[in-house]
Amino acid sequence: MILDPSVTEKNFLSMLEEILIVASGPFRVTLRSTGVDLMRTDNALKPGHYDIRPYSRRAITDEPCIIRILSRTITGRDDFFRARVRERDGKCVITGVNSAAHRNDWRGFHAAHIFPLSSEEYWVQNGFSRWITDRTGERDTGINSCQNGLLMLSHVHERFDGFDFSVNPDDGYKITCFDTDPFRIGGRILDPICRDPNGEGAVIDELLRWHFRQAVLANMRGAGEPSFEMDFPPGTDMMGEILSGPQAAKRMEAELFSRLNGVPFS
């Protein structure tokens, strides 16, 4: 992984024990250069090679990681989603940058889905809608609930969709970066305005937890999942670019689901 100061020894051990390593018993994690075992401290994780020393059988999880593409507004189905997220947050809840909401000026701000629109079928099949409390009718899957959304600056949204950073609700809602941190958000806390339990449509911890888990899988297992080009200028052969790139079939499927958003799932 690309090491960021937002990753502590405690964070790293939690990622290994709760997500990446499947073990039938406890194991030690040792910094190879010193031979010292990691402890659950808030000290920043040191760069280097770490050895996992099991007392029993262990393996790397084979849990799949969802391919993430930039969420786009295409069908108009998520107009209500955007309005609700804007109304609740009013600013980028990652950086703290305020919008010009008083003038209804939302340029540079996106209502980002935590669980992606492109995987709505997976959302339905695995019952993610059970966490959404403001669904409207039986056919509403809940994926466009503001409880599955966060307001972000547009360039931060792209990083979020790429799993370059995530929010860990089990670590005080701290933002953890898994890649370079050009916007200096590592270690910040998700703004409480979007998670007020007394407010309407507060973001769901289980969905933040899911995104964090996906970020760990995408960035820390093996060589990590590939990053995809998101910018296709006019005239670009988008289909050709996708088909000639990594994991073409899976990415094409994700792009198609994104564009078919609005088709109801039973």
C-alpha positions as CSV (number, residue, x, y, z in Angstrom):
1,M,0.0,0.0,0.0
2,I,1.0,3.6,-0.5
3,L,1.6,4.7,3.1
4,D,-0.2,7.9,4.4
5,P,0.2,9.4,7.8
6,S,-3.6,8.8,8.4
7,V,-2.8,5.0,8.7
8,T,-1.8,4.1,12.3
9,E,-0.6,0.8,13.7
10,K,-4.0,0.1,15.1
11,N,-5.7,0.9,11.7
12,F,-3.3,-1.4,9.9
13,L,-3.9,-4.3,12.3
14,S,-7.7,-3.9,12.0
15,M,-7.5,-3.9,8.2
16,L,-5.6,-7.2,8.3
17,E,-7.6,-8.9,11.1
18,E,-11.1,-7.8,10.0
19,I,-10.8,-7.7,6.2
20,L,-7.8,-9.1,4.5
21,I,-6.6,-12.2,6.5
22,V,-8.8,-15.2,7.0
23,A,-7.3,-17.1,10.0
24,S,-8.4,-19.9,12.3
25,G,-6.5,-18.2,15.2
26,P,-4.4,-15.2,16.1
27,F,-1.4,-14.0,14.2
28,R,1.5,-11.6,14.7
29,V,2.5,-8.8,12.4
30,T,6.2,-7.9,12.5
31,L,8.2,-5.1,11.0
32,R,10.9,-7.0,9.2
33,S,13.6,-4.4,9.7
34,T,13.3,-4.4,13.5
35,G,11.7,-7.8,14.3
36,V,9.2,-5.9,16.5
37,D,5.6,-6.9,16.6
38,L,3.0,-4.2,15.9
39,M,0.8,-3.2,18.8
40,R,-2.6,-1.5,18.8
41,T,-1.3,2.1,19.1
42,D,-2.2,5.4,17.5
43,N,1.4,5.7,16.3
44,A,1.7,6.3,12.5
45,L,2.5,3.1,10.7
46,K,6.2,3.0,9.7
47,P,7.2,2.3,6.1
48,G,8.8,-1.0,5.4
49,H,8.0,-4.7,4.9
50,Y,5.7,-6.5,7.3
51,D,5.6,-10.2,7.9
52,I,2.5,-12.0,9.1
53,R,3.4,-14.8,11.4
54,P,0.4,-17.1,12.1
55,Y,0.0,-19.5,14.9
56,S,-2.5,-21.4,12.8
57,R,-3.8,-21.7,9.2
58,R,-4.4,-18.4,7.4
59,A,-5.1,-17.1,3.9
60,I,-5.8,-13.9,2.0
61,T,-9.6,-13.3,1.6
62,D,-11.0,-14.0,-1.9
63,E,-13.9,-11.6,-1.3
64,P,-14.7,-9.8,-4.6
65,C,-14.1,-6.1,-5.0
66,I,-16.6,-4.1,-6.9
67,I,-15.3,-2.2,-9.9
68,R,-16.0,1.4,-9.3
69,I,-16.6,4.0,-12.0
70,L,-17.4,7.7,-11.6
71,S,-21.1,8.1,-10.7
72,R,-22.9,10.1,-13.3
73,T,-26.4,11.7,-13.5
74,I,-27.8,10.3,-16.7
75,T,-31.5,9.4,-16.4
76,G,-32.8,12.0,-14.0
77,R,-33.7,9.3,-11.6
78,D,-31.4,10.7,-9.0
79,D,-32.5,14.3,-9.2
80,F,-34.2,13.9,-5.9
81,F,-31.1,12.3,-4.4
82,R,-29.0,15.2,-5.4
83,A,-31.4,17.8,-4.0
84,R,-31.7,15.9,-0.7
85,V,-27.9,15.5,-0.3
86,R,-27.4,19.2,-1.1
87,E,-30.1,20.2,1.4
88,R,-28.6,18.1,4.2
89,D,-24.9,18.8,3.8
90,G,-24.5,22.2,2.1
91,K,-20.8,21.8,1.8
92,C,-18.1,19.2,1.0
93,V,-18.3,16.9,4.0
94,I,-14.7,15.7,3.3
95,T,-12.8,18.9,3.0
96,G,-15.1,21.3,4.8
97,V,-15.3,23.7,1.9
98,N,-18.6,25.5,1.8
99,S,-20.8,25.8,-1.2
100,A,-22.7,28.9,-2.3
101,A,-25.9,27.3,-1.4
102,H,-27.5,30.6,-0.4
103,R,-27.3,31.5,-4.1
104,N,-28.2,28.0,-5.3
105,D,-24.8,27.8,-6.8
106,W,-23.5,24.3,-6.7
107,R,-20.7,24.5,-9.3
108,G,-17.8,22.2,-8.4
109,F,-19.9,20.1,-6.0
110,H,-21.2,16.6,-6.6
111,A,-23.7,14.4,-4.7
112,A,-21.7,11.2,-4.5
113,H,-23.2,7.8,-4.0
114,I,-21.4,5.7,-1.4
115,F,-22.6,2.5,-2.9
116,P,-22.3,2.9,-6.7
117,L,-25.3,3.2,-9.1
118,S,-23.4,1.0,-11.5
119,S,-23.9,-2.0,-9.1
120,E,-27.6,-1.5,-8.3
121,E,-28.3,-5.2,-9.2
122,Y,-25.7,-6.3,-6.6
123,W,-27.3,-3.9,-4.1
124,V,-30.7,-5.5,-4.6
125,Q,-29.5,-9.1,-4.6
126,N,-27.6,-8.6,-1.4
127,G,-30.3,-6.7,0.5
128,F,-28.5,-3.4,1.0
129,S,-31.8,-1.7,0.9
130,R,-32.6,-3.1,4.4
131,W,-30.5,-0.2,5.9
132,I,-32.4,2.5,4.1
133,T,-35.3,4.0,6.2
134,D,-36.7,6.6,3.7
135,R,-37.6,4.4,0.8
136,T,-40.8,5.4,-1.2
137,G,-42.7,2.3,-2.1
138,E,-41.8,-1.3,-2.5
139,R,-40.1,-0.8,-5.9
140,D,-37.7,1.8,-4.6
141,T,-34.4,0.0,-4.1
142,G,-33.2,2.9,-1.8
143,I,-29.9,3.3,-3.7
144,N,-30.8,6.9,-4.5
145,S,-31.6,7.7,-0.9
146,C,-29.6,10.6,0.6
147,Q,-28.6,8.0,3.3
148,N,-26.4,6.6,0.5
149,G,-24.9,9.9,-0.4
150,L,-22.3,12.6,0.6
151,L,-21.7,16.0,-0.9
152,M,-18.2,16.4,-2.1
153,L,-16.1,18.7,-4.3
154,S,-16.1,17.1,-7.8
155,H,-12.4,16.3,-7.8
156,V,-12.7,14.7,-4.4
157,H,-15.7,12.7,-5.6
158,E,-13.5,11.1,-8.3
159,R,-11.0,10.0,-5.7
160,F,-13.7,8.6,-3.5
161,D,-15.2,6.6,-6.4
162,G,-11.7,5.3,-7.1
163,F,-11.3,4.1,-3.5
164,D,-8.2,6.4,-3.1
165,F,-9.6,7.3,0.3
166,S,-12.5,6.2,2.6
167,V,-14.2,7.0,5.8
168,N,-13.9,4.5,8.7
169,P,-17.0,4.8,11.0
170,D,-15.3,2.4,13.4
171,D,-12.4,4.8,13.9
172,G,-14.3,8.0,14.8
173,Y,-15.2,8.6,11.1
174,K,-11.6,9.3,10.3
175,I,-10.6,9.7,6.6
176,T,-8.0,7.2,5.6
177,C,-6.0,7.7,2.4
178,F,-4.8,4.7,0.4
179,D,-3.0,6.7,-2.2
180,T,-1.3,10.0,-2.5
181,D,-3.2,12.8,-0.7
182,P,-3.0,16.0,-2.8
183,F,-6.0,17.5,-1.0
184,R,-4.6,16.9,2.5
185,I,-7.7,15.1,3.7
186,G,-6.0,12.2,5.4
187,G,-6.8,12.2,9.1
188,R,-9.7,14.6,8.8
189,I,-13.1,13.7,10.3
190,L,-16.2,13.3,8.2
191,D,-18.3,16.4,8.9
192,P,-21.0,15.6,11.5
193,I,-23.6,17.5,9.5
194,C,-24.2,14.4,7.3
195,R,-24.4,11.9,10.1
196,D,-26.5,13.7,12.8
197,P,-28.7,10.8,14.2
198,N,-31.3,13.4,15.0
199,G,-31.4,14.8,11.5
200,E,-33.4,13.6,8.5
201,G,-31.7,11.2,6.1
202,A,-28.4,10.8,8.1
203,V,-25.7,8.8,6.2
204,I,-25.8,5.1,7.1
205,D,-22.7,3.7,9.0
206,E,-23.1,0.3,7.4
207,L,-22.6,1.8,3.9
208,L,-19.6,3.8,5.0
209,R,-18.3,0.5,6.5
210,W,-18.9,-1.3,3.2
211,H,-17.0,1.4,1.2
212,F,-14.1,1.3,3.6
213,R,-13.9,-2.5,3.3
214,Q,-13.9,-2.2,-0.5
215,A,-11.1,0.4,-0.3
216,V,-9.0,-2.0,1.7
217,L,-9.6,-4.8,-0.8
218,A,-8.9,-2.6,-3.8
219,N,-5.6,-1.2,-2.5
220,M,-4.1,-3.7,-0.1
221,R,-4.6,-7.2,-1.6
222,G,-1.9,-8.4,-3.9
223,A,-0.9,-5.7,-6.4
224,G,-4.2,-3.9,-5.9
225,E,-7.1,-3.4,-8.3
226,P,-6.4,-1.3,-11.4
227,S,-7.2,2.3,-11.6
228,F,-9.4,3.4,-14.6
229,E,-9.3,6.4,-16.8
230,M,-12.4,8.5,-16.2
231,D,-11.8,11.4,-18.6
232,F,-13.0,10.7,-22.2
233,P,-12.8,13.9,-24.3
234,P,-15.2,14.4,-27.1
235,G,-14.3,12.2,-30.1
236,T,-12.6,9.6,-27.9
237,D,-13.4,6.0,-28.8
238,M,-14.6,5.2,-25.2
239,M,-15.7,1.7,-26.1
240,G,-12.3,0.9,-27.6
241,E,-10.4,2.4,-24.7
242,I,-12.4,0.3,-22.2
243,L,-12.1,-2.9,-24.2
244,S,-8.4,-2.5,-24.6
245,G,-7.8,-1.8,-20.9
246,P,-7.7,-4.0,-17.8
247,Q,-10.8,-6.0,-16.7
248,A,-12.6,-4.9,-19.9
249,A,-15.7,-7.2,-19.4
250,K,-16.3,-6.2,-15.8
251,R,-15.8,-2.5,-16.5
252,M,-18.1,-2.6,-19.6
253,E,-20.8,-4.2,-17.4
254,A,-20.4,-1.5,-14.8
255,E,-20.6,1.3,-17.5
256,L,-23.8,-0.3,-18.9
257,F,-25.4,-0.6,-15.5
258,S,-24.6,3.1,-14.9
259,R,-26.3,4.1,-18.1
260,L,-29.3,1.8,-17.5
261,N,-29.9,3.3,-14.1
262,G,-33.6,4.0,-13.9
263,V,-34.7,0.5,-15.0
264,P,-36.5,-1.0,-12.1
265,F,-35.2,-4.3,-10.5
266,S,-37.7,-6.8,-9.1
